[in-house]
C-alpha cells in the first residue's frame, strides 16, 4: 500500500507540470526552497487524501545547474520520492536524473574508485566492481544477499565492495555498522561472515539486545568480541561510516540496497530478474577500460 501511494504521488506530481512550459532563457540564481514551502506544496497538492503522510527528507542543490533536489518520504522513511524544483520556484520535475554521454557512468565510477574504502571480496584486478551500499537492519538488503552470492559464484572474476549506509530510521543499524567496521579492522577475513550472520539473525535483533547479540556474532565469525566492542564504542569509528554515507549520497544513493556495477546504479535488485542482473554485469565487464594493446571483447 505504501509503495502504491508513493507511485500515486509520482504520477500526480508528474501530471501537475504544464505540458507547454517554456524554459527560462537564462536561469537566475535562487536559494533552495524552504522546508515550509515544500510542506505547503505537499499539503496543497495532496491534502485531500487524509490517509497520506509525509516528511521532508532532504533539500539540497541538484547536480542539474539551477535546480534544487527535494526528497520527501511518503508513508514511511523507506518510500522516498525525489523531485527537482526550478530556480524560479515555480515548477517541479519528478523522477531520477540519469547520467548522459558516451560513458554515462564514468563520474560515479571514478568517485567510487577514489573514495570507497569498504571491505572487499574478489580479485583486485577484476574487470567489474560492484559497490554495495547496505544497511544491516534493512530487510531488503537481507533479501538481496542470495542474488549477490549467486552472481559472485557464477562470475568469480567480479569484485564486491561493501559500503555501510545505515538509515536513520533503523534503531540499531548504526550500532551494527560500527561493529562491522571494527570486525573489518580486527580480522578482515571475518567481515563477510559477520555481515551474513547479522542478516541471518536480523529478526531477532533489537535496539536493546543489539550490543550483546552482535558480540555473540563477532565470536561466531572468529573475531575477538571484547576488542570489537571496545572499538565500536570509540567516536572515531563513526568517521569512516559517515564518509561512506556521504559518498553514497554524492552518487545518488537514496535507499538500501543500492548497487553500482562499474558505476551503473541499480536500486531495484530485488525486483530485477537474475538473468538481467547477470547480463548487466557481463556487459560492464566487456565495456570496462582495458590495458593498452587489449581491445574490447
C-alpha positions in Angstrom: 0.0 0.0 0.0 2.8 2.4 0.9 4.6 1.7 -2.4 1.3 2.3 -4.3 0.8 5.6 -2.5 4.4 6.6 -3.4 3.7 5.7 -7.0 0.5 7.7 -7.0 2.4 10.7 -5.7 4.9 10.4 -8.5 2.1 10.3 -11.1 0.2 13.1 -9.5 3.3 15.3 -9.4 4.2 14.5 -13.0 0.7 15.3 -14.1 0.9 18.7 -12.4 3.6 20.0 -14.7 2.3 22.2 -17.5 3.0 20.5 -20.8 3.8 23.7 -22.7 6.0 25.4 -20.1 8.9 27.2 -21.8 12.3 27.1 -20.0 13.8 30.4 -19.0 16.4 31.6 -21.4 18.8 32.4 -18.6 18.1 30.7 -15.2 18.7 33.1 -12.5 20.4 32.3 -9.2 18.0 31.4 -6.5 18.1 29.9 -3.0 16.8 26.5 -2.1 13.1 26.1 -1.3 12.5 26.1 2.4 11.0 23.1 4.2 7.9 25.2 5.0 7.5 25.8 1.2 7.8 22.1 0.4 5.3 21.2 3.1 2.9 23.8 1.9 3.2 22.4 -1.6 2.6 18.9 -0.5 -0.4 20.0 1.6 -1.9 21.9 -1.2 -1.4 19.1 -3.7 -2.3 16.1 -1.6 -4.2 17.4 1.5 -7.4 15.9 0.1 -6.0 12.4 1.0 -6.3 12.3 4.8 -4.5 9.0 5.0 -1.4 10.3 3.3 1.5 11.4 5.5 4.9 12.6 4.5 8.1 14.1 5.8 10.7 16.3 4.1 13.8 14.1 4.0 16.2 16.5 2.2 16.6 19.7 0.3 19.9 20.4 -1.5 21.4 21.8 -4.7 20.9 19.4 -7.6 23.6 18.2 -9.9 21.5 19.9 -12.6 22.6 23.5 -12.6 19.9 25.9 -11.5 17.6 23.3 -9.8 17.1 22.1 -6.3 16.7 18.5 -5.4 13.9 17.7 -2.9 13.4 14.3 -1.3 10.1 13.5 0.5 9.4 10.3 2.5 5.8 9.4 1.8 4.1 6.9 4.1 7.3 6.0 5.8 11.1 6.6 5.7 11.7 3.8 3.2 9.4 5.3 0.5 11.4 8.2 -0.9 10.2 10.4 -3.8 12.6 12.8 -5.4 11.7 15.8 -7.4 13.5 18.8 -8.8 12.5 22.4 -8.4 13.3 25.1 -10.9 15.3 28.2 -10.0 12.3 30.4 -10.1 10.5 28.1 -7.6 7.5 27.7 -10.0 7.9 24.2 -11.4 8.9 20.7 -10.3 10.1 17.7 -12.3 9.6 14.2 -10.9 11.9 11.3 -11.3 15.6 10.3 -11.2 18.2 12.3 -13.0 20.3 9.8 -15.1 23.8 10.5 -16.4 24.3 11.1 -20.1 27.2 10.8 -22.5 29.4 8.2 -24.2 30.4 6.8 -20.8 27.5 7.9 -18.6 28.7 6.0 -15.5 32.2 7.4 -15.5 31.7 10.1 -12.9 30.2 7.7 -10.4 32.7 5.0 -11.1 35.7 7.3 -10.6 34.2 8.8 -7.4 33.7 5.3 -6.0 37.2 4.1 -7.1 38.7 7.1 -5.3 36.7 7.2 -2.1 35.1 3.8 -1.4 37.1 2.2 1.4 34.8 -0.7 2.4 35.6 -4.3 2.8 36.1 -6.2 -0.5 36.0 -9.7 -1.8 37.0 -10.9 -5.3 40.1 -10.2 -7.5 41.6 -6.7 -7.1 42.1 -6.5 -10.9 38.6 -7.7 -11.7 37.0 -6.1 -14.8 33.9 -5.4 -12.9 33.5 -3.9 -9.4 30.1 -3.9 -7.6 29.8 -1.4 -4.9 27.0 -2.3 -2.5 25.6 0.4 -0.2 23.7 -1.5 2.5 22.1 -1.3 5.9 22.4 -4.4 8.2 18.9 -3.8 9.7 17.3 -3.4 6.3 15.2 -6.5 5.3 15.5 -5.6 1.6 19.3 -5.7 1.9 19.0 -9.2 3.5 16.8 -10.3 0.6 19.4 -9.2 -1.9 22.2 -11.3 -0.5 21.3 -14.6 -2.2 21.3 -12.9 -5.6 24.7 -11.3 -4.9 26.1 -14.6 -3.7 24.8 -16.4 -6.8 26.3 -13.7 -9.1 29.7 -14.0 -7.4 29.6 -17.8 -7.8 28.6 -17.6 -11.4 31.0 -14.8 -12.3 34.0 -15.2 -9.9 36.0 -12.6 -11.8 33.9 -9.9 -10.1 34.8 -7.8 -7.1 32.3 -6.7 -4.4 32.9 -3.8 -2.1 30.6 -3.4 0.9 29.8 0.2 1.8 28.0 0.9 5.1 24.8 3.0 4.7 22.8 2.7 7.9 19.5 4.5 7.6 18.5 6.9 10.4 15.1 5.3 10.6 16.6 2.0 11.8 17.3 2.0 15.5 20.2 -0.5 15.7 21.7 -0.1 12.1 24.4 2.3 13.2 25.4 0.0 16.1 25.7 -2.9 13.6 27.7 -0.7 11.2 30.1 0.2 14.0 30.6 -3.4 14.9 31.1 -4.4 11.3 33.7 -1.6 10.8 35.6 -2.9 13.8 35.4 -6.5 12.7 37.0 -5.4 9.4 39.8 -3.8 11.3 40.2 -6.6 13.8 40.0 -9.6 11.4 39.3 -8.8 7.8 38.6 -12.4 6.9 35.7 -12.4 9.4 33.9 -9.4 7.9 31.7 -11.0 5.3 30.8 -14.0 7.6 29.9 -11.5 10.3 27.7 -9.4 7.9 25.9 -12.5 6.7 25.3 -13.7 10.3 23.7 -10.3 11.1 21.4 -10.6 8.2 20.5 -14.2 9.3 19.8 -13.0 12.8 18.1 -9.8 11.8 14.6 -10.5 13.0 16.0 -11.5 16.5 18.0 -8.3 17.0 16.5 -5.2 18.7 18.0 -1.9 19.8 18.1 -3.2 23.4 19.8 -6.5 22.7 21.9 -5.5 19.8 25.2 -5.0 21.7 25.1 -8.5 23.2 23.8 -10.2 20.1 26.4 -8.5 17.9 29.1 -9.6 20.3 27.9 -13.2 20.0 28.0 -12.9 16.2 31.5 -11.5 16.3 32.6 -14.5 18.3 30.9 -16.9 15.9 32.7 -15.1 13.0 36.1 -15.7 14.6 37.0 -12.2 15.8 37.6 -11.0 19.3 34.3 -9.6 20.8 36.0 -7.5 23.5 38.3 -5.8 21.1 35.5 -5.2 18.6 33.1 -3.9 21.2 35.7 -1.5 22.5 36.5 -0.3 19.0 32.8 0.2 18.2 32.4 2.4 21.3 35.1 4.8 20.0 33.8 8.1 18.4 36.4 7.7 15.7 34.7 4.6 14.4 31.8 6.7 13.2 34.1 8.6 10.8 34.5 6.0 8.1 30.8 5.1 8.3 29.8 8.7 7.9 32.3 9.0 5.0 30.6 6.0 3.4 27.1 7.6 3.9 28.3 10.9 2.4 29.9 9.1 -0.5 26.6 7.3 -1.2 24.6 10.4 -1.1 27.0 12.1 -3.5 26.5 9.4 -6.1 22.7 9.2 -5.7 22.0 6.6 -3.0 18.6 7.3 -1.6 17.8 3.9 0.0 19.2 0.5 0.5 20.3 -1.7 -1.1 21.8 0.4 -3.9 24.4 -1.2 -6.1 26.9 0.3 -8.6 28.1 -2.0 -11.3 31.2 -0.2 -12.6 29.3 3.0 -11.8 26.0 1.9 -13.2 23.4 2.4 -10.4 21.0 -0.4 -9.6 18.4 0.4 -6.9 15.8 -2.3 -7.8 17.8 -5.5 -7.5 15.1 -7.4 -5.6 12.6 -6.9 -8.4 15.1 -7.5 -11.2 15.2 -10.9 -12.9 18.5 -12.6 -12.0 19.5 -13.1 -15.7 19.0 -9.4 -16.3 21.4 -8.5 -13.4 23.9 -11.1 -14.6 23.7 -9.7 -18.2 24.4 -6.2 -16.9 27.5 -7.4 -15.1 28.7 -9.3 -18.1 28.1 -6.4 -20.3 30.0 -4.0 -18.0 32.9 -6.5 -18.0 33.0 -6.1 -21.8 32.9 -2.4 -21.6 35.5 -2.0 -18.9 38.6 0.0 -19.9 41.4 -2.3 -20.8 45.2 -2.0 -20.7 46.9 -0.7 -23.8 47.1 -3.3 -26.6 43.9 -5.1 -25.5 40.6 -4.4 -27.3 37.1 -4.9 -26.0 35.5 -8.3 -26.4 
